[in-house]
Amino acid sequence: MSIRRIGNLGAALLVGLGASVAAAAGIDNYSSVTQERLNNPEPENWLQIRGNYEGWLNSSLDQINTSNVQSLRPVWSRSTGVIEGHQAPPLVNNGVMFVATPMNQLLALDPTTGEQFWKWSREVPEDLFQLHPTSRGPGLYGDRAFFATTDCFLVAIDATTGETIWEVAVDDYKSGYYMTLAPLVVQGTVMVGVSGGEYGIRGYVAAYDAETGNEMWRTYTVPAPGEPGSETWPSDSDAWKTGGGSAWNTGIYDEDTDIVYWGIGNGAPWMGDRGRGGMDNLYTTSVIALNRAEGGIIGHHQYHWNDSWDWDEVSPPIIRELDFGGRTFKALVNVARNGHIFVLEPSPDGPIKFVDAWNYVYSNVVTAIDPTTGRFTYDETHWPGTDKEAQFCPSLWGGKDWPSVSYSPDTDLLYIPANENICSTLEGAAEEYVPGDLYIGVPIPVILGGFSLREGWDHIGEIQAWDITNKTEVWKHKFQYQNWGPILSTGGGLIFAGGTNDHMFRAFDAKSGSLLWEYPTNSGITAPPSTFMVDGVQYISVESGWGVDAERKQDVFRGIIPGFTQHVPQGGVVWTFALP
């Protein structure tokens, strides 16, 4: 290992409200995270939440493989000290592991033992109310870790000591803004997006200077009057000011073009006929292309228009070279919440061209797709509205929610954590906007009480493996109940995933889908696994901590599945596995 401890700093009061370091042991010989390392990540480290800028969630490490994974065992586990939904992959940089948790906490650990170097935390305000209390990880750059807090601060933390270097208020949480994502750091630019679409915020992506914390640009996802895209909003109202379009999941980056791609959420309120005028409402439910250095939307594709289903399309696409339709090109491939796989073609100057889309789960909403533009035609009977009830499939949680797909260049397959056979029924109600209050336009009891299962259902959760070139599902593994688990693929011919409410962490044969190994953890796993190597030993690490929408979905099942009594305890534990 390339690090050593340099003394116990103890608890310290840091710059900013409630920020502190506990039981800190500083780290000497820390390996600076350079742009070159982020562009070309070493297999032995895991420097970004999805492993690389392209979003693959793949590692070339192969010490753990199909022939020996049955011997995989836990080598250490450590409680994080907090509960709720743990949704961050452990990041590892040459002997230092960074673990983000709910409640504004970041831990630096020894990745081989779980021993703590330092703990950073920031007090969560008592009056903060967020529907999704979690953190999806830090961003690493230079000798700093960058953390987006739920009370909407961006913080630069010294990676060697856990001390706060600077912090900046991104927005006012009392207006409904909060953050759950991992910052995306590129060439000294730290980018974050905001949550809060359910509060009627106006979404945006913002960029800050990694050295100083100074804001570099802010690009809104709902255009103001006169801006490109404003023609897709009513001209006789201020609906754009509260139009939603949150950007709560981390984007991806194309270093060849210096373009960032970000997934954008649905409009506010949910019913598209209420305030939003039944219009397209750009750039909600879209992928947008942003100029990394200057900001500004330079391209987009809207996955579906005038969303009224809560199909929040914040998952970014992956970037890959693709043989498709008789030609080879750089593609954006996205598995959308609306139940469709999209193949898009980006251009070096920003515009995004639609190529193709098809179902990966059952949908009763879309009746046709324009082959040139990708625009959907809807079945009006499955399109809810204000005082108009409609049932639709997939449910408001989608065929796939935020949990990440994985792409393996070894198998050339895309692995999808999917949910099938579950639908929603919604009816909107008139609701006035009040800053800081929920602005959904659908009563919460209607949302949670409107789920149903398709007639003849035999399962809900799935892992799907797709050959995108041939638009072919190669294999499928079914789970009786939900799957909420991001997927990791490896050079050992394996995929790893949790996501089910039986506590299990599993390994599958990446080519065939055969289950090869499983281990019961303390809770359910909704976090992406990561893998790394220290002193010649490959490790697999994952957070286990059930919560947020996975927990709410479980509660729903108790009302619609006769005899369903399963309960998954919350709690946060980091598990790390290796071969004997």
N, C-alpha and C positions, 0 to 999 in steps of 0.2 A: 504493500500500500504506500502511496506517495504523500501521506499526511501525518502530522503528529500534533498532539494537543499542546497548547501554550499557556495554560493556566485557567483557573476558575475565576470568571468575572463576577459571579453572583448575580443577584437580581439587580437590575438597573432601570431607572426611569429614563425614557428616551424622549426625543423630540416628538411632539404631537400628543394628542389626547389619548391616554390609556395605553400607549405602546410600551412594551416591556420585554426584556430578555430574562429568562429564568434559567438557573443552573447552567449558565453558559460556559463551555470550555472552548476557547478559540481554536482555530485551525490554521496551522502553518503549512507552507508549501501547497497552497490551494492552486489548482490549475485554472488559469483564466479561460473563460469561455469566449473564444474569438469568433468573428464572423466566418472565418474559414472552417472552423470546427462545426459550426451550425450548418454551413453549406454541405459539408462532407463529414457527417458524424461518424465517429469511431464505433465499431460494433460493440466494443466492451463497455461503452457508456450509453446512457439514455438521457439526452440533454434537452429534449422537447417532449411535450405531452403526447404527441403521436409519433415520436421517434425521428421524424424528418419534416421539413417544410411542406412536402407533398402530401402529407396526411396518411401515410400508408399503415401505421401501427404494425411495422414489420421489423424483424431483426434477422441478420444473417448468421447469428450464433447457432452452432449445431452440436455442441457438446451434449446437451439434452436432446434426445431424438426418439424416433418411433421404437427403436430397439431397447431403450433403457428407461423411458419415462415412467414405467411401472414402478421403478425404484425411487422415484422422487419423494422427498420427505421434507418436512419443515425443519429449518435449522435455527430460526428464531421467530418470535412474535412479540409485538409490543403494543400495548394500549395507547391510544392517542389522548385519552382523558376526556374526550367529548363524544356525544352521540349525534344523531341525525345522519343524513345521507353523505357518505364519503365517496367522492367522485373524481379523485385526483390520482393519476399514476405516480408512483415514486420516481423522481428524477435522480440520476446518479452521474456524478462527475468525479472520476478518478479518486474513489475512496470516500466520497461524501454523498449521502442520500438526502434529498429534500422531500418532505412529506407535508402536503397542505391538507387542512381539515376544515370542517365547518367551524364557526365561531371565531373567524379571523385568526387562525393559528398556523404557523409554519415551523416545522421541526427539521433540524439537521442531525442526522444519525450516521453511525458507522454501518455501512451496508452489509457487513459480514457478521455483526453481532447485535445490531439494534441499539447499541449504547448511544446515548444522547450527547451531542456536542453543544447544542444550544436550542432554546425554544423562544420564538418570537410570537407575540400575540398583541392584539389591539382590542380593547374593550368594545363590545357591541352595545350601541345605545339602547336603553330600555324601551324607548318609544319607536324603535325600528321594527317595521312589520314587512317581511318579505315572504312570498309564497314558496320560494325555493332556497332555503338556507343551506348553502353548500359552498365549496370552493373546488375548482377544477384544476388547481395547480399554480405554481409560480412560473415565471419566465426567467431564464438564466442568460446573463450577458456580462462579459468582463468578470469582475470580482463581486458582482451583485446578483441578488435575487429580487425580482419584481413581483409584487403581490397586489391583487385587486381585492379590496375589502367589500364586505356586504353593505357597509354604510357609505360606499361610493368614494373611497380614497384610493389613489395609486401610491404605493410605497416602494421605495428603493431600500433594500436591506443589505448590509454588508454580509457577504456569504461566508466570511471567516469568523465573524463574531456574533452575528444576529442583531447588530445595532442598526437602528434606523438612520439612514443617510439623508433622505429627504422624503417628504410626502406632499401630495397635492390633492385638493378636493376636486374630483372630476365633476360632481354635481351634488345637489341637495337631496339627501334621502327623504326628507320630509315632503318632497314633491312627488314621491313614488319611485325615484331612481334607486337602483342598487346594482351590484356587480357580483357575478359568480364565476366568471371565466378566468382562464389563465391568460396573462398578457402575451401578445405576440411581439417578439423583439427581433428587429432586422436592422443591421447597419446603424446602430445607435438610436433607432426609432422604436419606442415602446408603445404599442397599440392596444387599446381596450375598447370594448363595446359595452353597452348598458342593458340591464334587465329593467323590467317595469312596464311592459306593454299592457299588463292587466290593470295598471293604474292610469292609463291614458297619457303616458309620456310620449315625447317625440324622440324616436330612436336616433342613434348616431354611433359612429366609430370615431374615436379621438386618438391623437398621437402626441407623444411627449418625448423630449430629449432625455436620453438615458443618463447623461451626465448631470444635468441641472434640474430636471423635472419641468422645464418650461414647455408649455403647450405649443406644438408645431402646427397642427391643423385639427379641425373638427368637421366631419362630413355627415350631414343629416341624411337619414334614410327616407324621410318624408319631405318632399320638396315644398318650399314656400312658393307663394304665387309668383309667377314669372320665371321660375327655375325650370329646367328640363324635367319633365314628368308631372308638373303641376296640372297639366291639362287632364290628368287622370283622377283628379280630385274635384269635388264640387267647387265652383267659382263663387257661389253665393253664401259661403259659410267659412268658419275658421276651423273646420274639421281637421285640417292638416296639423294644427297646433297640438292636437291630442290623438294623433293618428296611429300611435303604436310604432310598429316596425323596429322592435328591439333587436339588438345584436349581441345576444348573451352567450354565444359559443365562439371559441377562438377560430380565426380565419387561417388560411394557408397562404404560401408565398411562392412565387415563381421567380427564382433568381435570374433566369435568362432575360426576363422582360421587366423586372423590378415592379411587378404588379402583385397586389394582395387581393385575394378573393374571400368574401365574407358572406355567410348566410344570414338572411334577414327574416324576422318573425312576422306574424300576422298583424292585421290592422286592429285598431281599437275604436269603438267597442267591437265585440266579436261579430255581431250581425252586420253584414256589409250594406244592408239597406238602411241602416240607422246612422245618420251623419255622413257616412262615406258615399252615399248616393247611388249604390249599386254599380259603381264604376271600377276600373281596374285597380286603382290605388297603388301605383308605384311609389317606393320600391319594396313594398311589403311582399312576403312570401317569395323572395327572389334570391339569386346569387348576384352580388355586385362586384365589379372590378374596380379597384382603387389604385390611384397612383401612390406608391409607397412614400415618396419624398414630399409630395405636395398635397395629398388627399384629393378629393373630387372623384365622382363616379364617372368612369370612362367606358363602362360596359355593364350589361346586365342580361339576365334571363329570368323572367317571372314564371315560376313553376305552376302556379294557378292564380287566377285573378279574382279580386273581390272576395277574399276568403271569409267564409262564415262558419267554418268547421273547426277552428283553432288548430289548423295544420301549420304550425309554427315551423318554418323551413330554415332553422338556424344552423343545421349541420352543413359544413362546407363540403364541396366536392373533393375528391382526390385528383391529383394531377398525374397522368401517366401517358406514355406512348401507347397508342392503340391501333391495331389492325381491325378495321371496321368498314363494312360496305365496299370492300375492294380497294381501299387505300389505307395508308399509315399516316397518322397525325397525332399531335399532342392533344389530349382530350381532358376535359373535366367530366368526371363520372360521379353522379350523386344518387344516393338512395334517399328518396324524399319521403317525408311523413305522409304525403297524400297517396302513398301506395305504389309509386312508380319509380323505376330506374331511369335516369336521364343520362344521355350522352350528349355533351356539348363541345363545341370547338372554339377555344379562345383565339384571339388574334394578338399579335405583338403590341398593337397600339390600344387594346382594350375591349373593343366590341366582341360579344359572345354570340356564336351562331348555334341555333338548335340543330341537332342531327337526328336524334331518335329518342323515344320513350316507350316503356312498356310496363305492365303490371308485374310486381313480385308478390303481392297479396291481393285478395279479392277487393274490388271496388265497385260500388253501385252508383257512384256519383258521376263519373266521367263516361260520356257516351261516344266521344270522338276526339281525336287529337289532330290538329292541323299539321300536315307533314312538313310544311315549310317553316312555320313560326313556332310550333309546339303549343299553340293556344288550345285550351280545353273547351269542349262543349259539355254543358252540364245537363243532367236529368233534373228538371225543376222540382220533381216530387221529393228529391233527396237533398234539397238546398234549403236549410232553415232560414228563418228571418224573424223580424219583430212581429210577435203575435202569429207566427206561422211555425207550427211544429213539423219537424222532418227527421226521419231516421236515416243514418248514413253509415257506410262501412268503407274503409276502416274507421275506428273510433277516433275521438278527438286526440288520443295519444298517438295515433298514426300507425302505419305498418312498421315503422321504426321511429323512435323518438331520438333524443340527442346521442345515445350510446354509439360509439364510433364503429364503423366498418373497418376491415383490414384487407389490404391487398398484398398478396405474395407474388413476387416476380418469379419464384421457383415453380409454383404451380400455375401461375397466370390466372388465379382465381380470386374473386372478390367475395369476402365472407361477411354476411349480414346478420345482425341480431334482430330478428323479426318477430312480430306478433300478428297472428291470424285469427279470424273467426270472432272478433269482438267488435261491436258497433256501438254507436251513440245515438241518442235522440235529444234534440235541443229545440227550445222555443225561446226566442228573444223577448225582452221586455224593455220598454222605454226607461232610460236612466240618464240623469243629468250628471255632467262632469263636475266633480269637486276635487281640487288639488289634494293629492295624498290619499284619497279614498279609492277603493276598487271601482273600476270603470269597465266592467266586462259586458254588461247588457244582457247577462243571463244569470238568474239567481243561482247561488252555489248549490242549494238542494236540487235544482233542476240538473245541474252539471253532474253531480255525483250520483244522482238517482236515475240518470238516463242511459246507463249502459245495459247492453244486452248481448247475448251470444247467438250466433247464427244457428238456425235449425240444423240438427245433426252434427254439431261440433264434437270433435273428439280430442282436441288439444288447442292450446293457444300459442305458447312460445315455440320459436324455431331458431335454428342456425341454418342459413342457406349458403351454399357455395355456388357462385355464378361464373360461367365463362362468358364475359361480356362480348368478346369478339363474335361469338356465335349466338348470343342472346339465349343461352341455354343454362338452366339450373342443373348442375352436375350432381349434387347430393343435398339432402336435407336431414337434419336431426330434429326430432320433435320433443317438446316438453309439455307435460299436462297443463301447466299453468304458465304464467308470464315469463318472458325473457327480457331482462333489463341490463344485459351485460355487454360492454364493449369487448372487442376481440383482438388478440395479439397473435400474429403468425410469425414463425421462426424458420431459420435455415435447417432446423432438425426435422422438417416435415410435419410440424405440429401447429395446431392452434390452441390457445388457452382462453378460457372464458368462464365467468360466473354468471350472474344475472337471474338465477332462479331462486325461489323462496324455500329451497331445501338446504340452504347454506353451502352447497357444493361449489368447489373450484375444480374445473375439469380440463383435461387435455384430450384432443381428438386428432386422429390422422387427417392431415390437411388434404390429402388426395381422395380418401374414401369416406371420411366422416365417421369412421369407427371410433367409439369411445375407448380410450386407452388407459385413463387414470382419472381418479377423482379423490377429493379430500374435503371432509366437512370442516368448515370454518365456524367462527363464533356467530356469524350473522350472514346476511345476504351480501353479494358483491355487485355493486353498480359502478365500479371504478375500472378504468383500463389497466390491465396488467402491464408490467414492464420487465425487461430482462437485461442483464449486464454481466460482466466478468471482472473478478478481482483475483489477482494472484493465480490465474489459470483455472479458476472455478467459475462456471456459469451459474447464475442465480435467476430465479423468477420471483418477482415481488408484486404484491397486490394489497390494496386496502379492502377490508371487509367491514361494512357499516351500512345497514339498510336504512332507507329514509326517503323523504321527498316524494316524488310521484310514484315510485315503486311501492312505498308504503300505502299511499292513497289507493293505488290499484288493488292491492291486497284487500283493503277494506271494502272496495266495490265488490270483489268476488264473494264476500260473505253474504251479500244481498242477492246475488244472481246465480250462485252455484249451490244447489242443495247439498248440505252436509259439509261445506267447506269450513274448516275450523283452524287451518294452519295460521300460525303466528310466527313472524320472524322478529327476534329481538333486535332493537337498534344497538348501536355501539360501534366503536371504531377501533379496529386492531389492524396493524400492519403485519402481514404474513410474508415470510421469505423462505423459499424452497431451494434445495440443491440435491444433487446425487450424493449417496454415501461415499 
